């Protein structure tokens, strides 16, 4: 399970949430913000590589990513891993376990990550009294389905080179919208993460990334890569991009 440090005493007030200042997210109405401040019970700081939620587990909480990167995944009994998607600031974690009773996948921290913590037993109050926030949860779930559709298309029909280009373009666009880059477009993922996302061997992944690097699209680093031309990556994958305006978060 996760190596966590409770930071309830250093709780970020929702009114001063750093995500609210990003044009990527819609603004809260006054009553919505007041409810979310009560809904939130604290924060958790989690170390990179720690497991946040485990498949089959029950949790009394759900979480919003405040800072950092993570990923959702499933494991086979022999240890083979399939990464399903990546979670970034503003993404909700644990809704599946809240609604269905237990998690159908696991979640791991890719970098040091801070989570806003919400009590599961207050979720019905959100549905009963805040229809706009309830719609936001529906929107978030529908968006995740749309992203997984694109990931499935990539694994099923794109070539290895196109798959890698799509994944890096997708992460690049998401991180850009959240203003996560500081002077360089660095994605903190290893070649093993890419292999486990694309369903390729590590050897095939390495050869594929070298081809992208030779075209000047990326520059591979020890524990991640610099995206040099995100538009060219999207073009190679024939991917039209995220194509979303302002999005909600809880």
C-alpha positions as CSV (number, residue, x, y, z in Angstrom):
1,X,0.0,0.0,0.0
2,X,1.0,3.7,-0.3
3,X,3.7,5.3,1.8
4,X,1.7,8.3,2.9
5,X,2.1,11.3,5.1
6,X,-1.1,12.8,6.3
7,X,-1.1,16.6,5.8
8,X,-4.4,17.5,7.3
9,X,-2.8,20.4,9.3
10,X,-1.3,21.7,6.0
11,X,-4.6,21.4,4.1
12,X,-4.8,23.6,1.1
13,X,-8.0,25.7,1.3
14,X,-10.3,25.0,-1.6
15,X,-10.6,28.7,-2.2
16,X,-6.9,28.9,-2.7
17,X,-6.5,25.6,-4.7
18,X,-3.8,26.1,-7.3
19,X,-5.9,24.2,-9.9
20,X,-8.6,26.8,-9.8
21,X,-6.4,29.4,-11.4
22,X,-5.8,27.3,-14.5
23,X,-7.9,28.1,-17.6
24,X,-8.2,24.3,-18.2
25,X,-10.8,24.0,-15.4
26,X,-14.3,25.4,-15.0
27,X,-15.0,27.8,-12.1
28,X,-17.0,26.6,-9.1
29,X,-20.2,28.4,-8.1
30,X,-20.1,29.8,-4.6
31,X,-22.4,27.0,-3.1
32,X,-20.4,24.3,-4.9
33,X,-17.1,25.6,-3.5
34,X,-18.6,25.7,0.0
35,X,-19.7,22.1,-0.3
36,X,-16.4,20.9,-1.6
37,X,-14.6,22.6,1.3
38,X,-16.8,20.5,3.7
39,X,-16.5,17.4,1.5
40,X,-12.7,17.5,1.6
41,X,-11.3,16.0,4.9
42,X,-7.6,16.5,4.3
43,X,-4.6,15.7,2.1
44,X,-2.2,12.8,1.6
45,X,1.4,13.1,0.4
46,X,2.5,9.9,-1.3
47,X,6.0,8.8,-2.4
48,X,6.8,7.9,-6.0
49,X,6.4,4.2,-6.6
50,X,3.9,3.7,-3.8
51,X,0.5,2.0,-4.4
52,X,-2.4,4.3,-3.7
53,X,-5.3,1.9,-4.3
54,X,-5.2,-1.9,-4.9
55,X,-7.5,-3.9,-7.1
56,X,-10.1,-5.7,-5.1
57,X,-9.7,-3.3,-2.1
58,X,-12.5,-1.3,-0.4
59,X,-11.8,2.3,0.5
60,X,-13.7,4.8,2.6
61,X,-12.3,7.6,0.5
62,X,-12.0,8.9,-2.9
63,X,-9.3,11.4,-4.0
64,X,-8.5,14.2,-6.4
65,X,-4.9,14.6,-7.6
66,X,-3.6,18.0,-6.4
67,X,0.0,17.6,-7.6
68,X,2.0,14.9,-9.3
69,X,1.6,12.0,-11.7
70,X,0.2,8.5,-11.3
71,X,-1.2,5.7,-13.3
72,X,-4.0,3.1,-13.2
73,X,-3.2,-0.5,-14.0
74,X,-4.2,-4.2,-13.8
75,X,-2.0,-7.2,-13.2
76,X,-2.1,-10.8,-14.3
77,X,-1.2,-13.5,-11.8
78,X,2.2,-14.0,-13.5
79,X,3.1,-10.4,-12.9
80,X,2.4,-9.0,-16.3
81,X,1.1,-5.4,-16.0
82,X,-1.2,-3.4,-18.3
83,X,-1.2,0.3,-17.7
84,X,-4.7,1.6,-18.4
85,X,-4.3,5.4,-18.1
86,X,-2.3,8.1,-16.4
87,X,-3.7,10.4,-13.7
88,X,-2.6,14.1,-13.4
89,X,-3.8,17.0,-11.3
90,X,-7.5,17.4,-11.3
91,X,-8.2,13.7,-12.0
92,X,-10.5,11.7,-9.6
93,X,-9.3,8.4,-8.1
94,X,-11.4,5.8,-6.4
95,X,-14.8,6.6,-7.8
96,X,-15.0,3.1,-9.2
97,X,-14.5,1.6,-5.8
98,X,-17.0,4.0,-4.3
99,X,-19.8,3.1,-6.7
100,X,-19.1,-0.6,-7.3
101,X,-17.9,-1.5,-3.8
102,X,-14.3,-2.5,-4.7
103,X,-11.6,-1.3,-7.0
104,X,-11.3,-3.1,-10.4
105,X,-7.8,-1.8,-11.0
106,X,-4.9,-0.5,-8.9
107,X,-3.3,3.0,-8.8
108,X,0.4,3.8,-8.3
109,X,2.2,7.1,-7.8
110,X,4.5,7.8,-10.8
111,X,6.1,10.8,-9.0
112,X,5.6,12.2,-5.5
113,X,1.9,13.0,-5.5
114,X,-0.5,14.9,-3.2
115,X,-4.1,13.9,-3.0
116,X,-7.2,15.7,-1.7
117,X,-9.2,13.3,0.4
118,X,-13.0,13.0,0.3
119,X,-15.3,10.9,2.5
120,X,-17.2,8.3,0.5
121,X,-20.2,8.5,2.8
122,X,-20.8,12.1,1.9
123,X,-21.1,11.4,-1.9
124,X,-24.9,11.0,-1.7
125,X,-25.1,14.5,-0.3
126,X,-23.4,15.7,-3.5
127,X,-25.9,13.9,-5.7
128,X,-28.9,15.0,-3.6
129,X,-28.1,18.7,-3.2
130,X,-25.6,19.7,-6.0
131,X,-26.9,18.5,-9.4
132,X,-24.1,20.4,-11.2
133,X,-21.4,18.6,-9.2
134,X,-23.2,15.3,-9.8
135,X,-23.1,16.1,-13.6
136,X,-19.4,16.8,-13.2
137,X,-18.8,13.3,-11.8
138,X,-20.7,11.9,-14.8
139,X,-18.7,14.0,-17.2
140,X,-15.4,12.8,-15.6
141,X,-16.5,9.2,-15.9
142,X,-17.6,9.7,-19.6
143,X,-14.2,11.4,-20.3
144,X,-12.3,8.5,-18.9
145,X,-14.3,6.1,-21.1
146,X,-13.5,8.3,-24.2
147,X,-9.8,8.2,-23.4
148,X,-9.9,4.5,-22.9
149,X,-11.6,4.1,-26.2
150,X,-8.7,5.9,-27.9
151,X,-6.1,3.8,-25.9
152,X,-7.9,0.6,-27.1
153,X,-7.9,1.8,-30.7
154,X,-4.2,2.5,-30.4
155,X,-3.3,-0.9,-29.0
156,X,-5.6,-2.7,-31.5
157,X,-4.9,-0.8,-34.7
158,X,-1.9,1.5,-34.6
159,X,1.6,0.3,-35.4
160,X,4.2,0.3,-32.7
161,X,5.6,3.6,-33.9
162,X,2.1,5.2,-34.0
163,X,1.2,3.8,-30.6
164,X,4.3,5.3,-29.0
165,X,3.7,8.6,-30.8
166,X,0.1,8.7,-29.7
167,X,0.9,8.0,-26.0
168,X,3.7,10.7,-25.8
169,X,1.5,13.2,-27.7
170,X,-1.4,12.4,-25.3
171,X,0.7,12.9,-22.2
172,X,2.3,16.0,-23.7
173,X,-1.0,17.7,-24.4
174,X,-2.4,16.8,-21.0
175,X,0.7,18.1,-19.1
176,X,0.7,21.3,-21.3
177,X,-2.9,22.1,-20.5
178,X,-2.1,21.8,-16.8
179,X,1.1,23.9,-17.1
180,X,3.2,21.1,-15.6
181,X,6.3,21.9,-17.8
182,X,8.9,24.2,-16.4
183,X,11.3,25.3,-19.1
184,X,11.3,21.8,-20.8
185,X,8.6,19.4,-21.9
186,X,9.7,16.4,-19.7
187,X,7.5,13.4,-19.2
188,X,8.5,11.4,-16.0
189,X,7.9,7.9,-17.5
190,X,10.3,5.1,-18.0
191,X,10.5,2.8,-21.1
192,X,9.0,0.0,-18.9
193,X,5.9,2.3,-18.3
194,X,5.6,2.8,-22.0
195,X,6.0,-0.9,-22.8
196,X,3.3,-1.8,-20.2
197,X,0.9,0.8,-21.7
198,X,1.4,-0.1,-25.3
199,X,1.5,-3.9,-24.9
200,X,5.1,-4.2,-26.3
201,X,8.2,-5.9,-25.1
202,X,10.8,-3.6,-23.6
203,X,13.2,-4.4,-26.5
204,X,10.6,-3.4,-29.1
205,X,9.7,-0.3,-27.1
206,X,13.4,0.7,-27.0
207,X,13.7,0.4,-30.8
208,X,10.5,2.3,-31.4
209,X,11.5,5.2,-29.2
210,X,14.9,5.4,-30.9
211,X,13.0,5.8,-34.2
212,X,11.1,8.7,-32.7
213,X,14.3,10.2,-31.4
214,X,16.0,9.9,-34.8
215,X,13.2,12.0,-36.3
216,X,13.8,14.7,-33.8
217,X,10.4,14.2,-32.0
218,X,11.7,13.3,-28.6
219,X,15.0,13.1,-26.7
220,X,15.1,10.1,-24.2
221,X,16.5,10.7,-20.8
222,X,17.4,8.3,-17.9
223,X,13.9,8.3,-16.3
224,X,11.7,10.0,-18.9
225,X,11.8,11.9,-22.1
226,X,11.8,15.4,-23.4
227,X,9.1,16.0,-26.0
228,X,10.6,18.1,-28.8
229,X,7.7,18.2,-31.2
230,X,4.3,17.3,-29.7
231,X,2.5,18.3,-32.9
232,X,4.6,16.0,-35.0
233,X,3.9,13.1,-32.6
234,X,0.1,13.6,-32.9
235,X,0.4,13.9,-36.7
236,X,2.3,10.6,-36.9
237,X,-0.4,8.9,-34.8
238,X,-3.2,10.5,-36.8
239,X,-4.6,11.7,-33.5
240,X,-6.7,14.9,-33.5
241,X,-5.9,15.7,-29.9
242,X,-7.8,16.0,-26.7
243,X,-10.3,18.6,-28.2
244,X,-11.8,19.6,-24.9
245,X,-12.6,23.0,-23.5
246,X,-12.9,23.8,-19.8
247,X,-13.3,20.7,-17.8
248,X,-14.6,20.1,-14.3
249,X,-12.9,18.7,-11.2
250,X,-13.9,18.1,-7.7
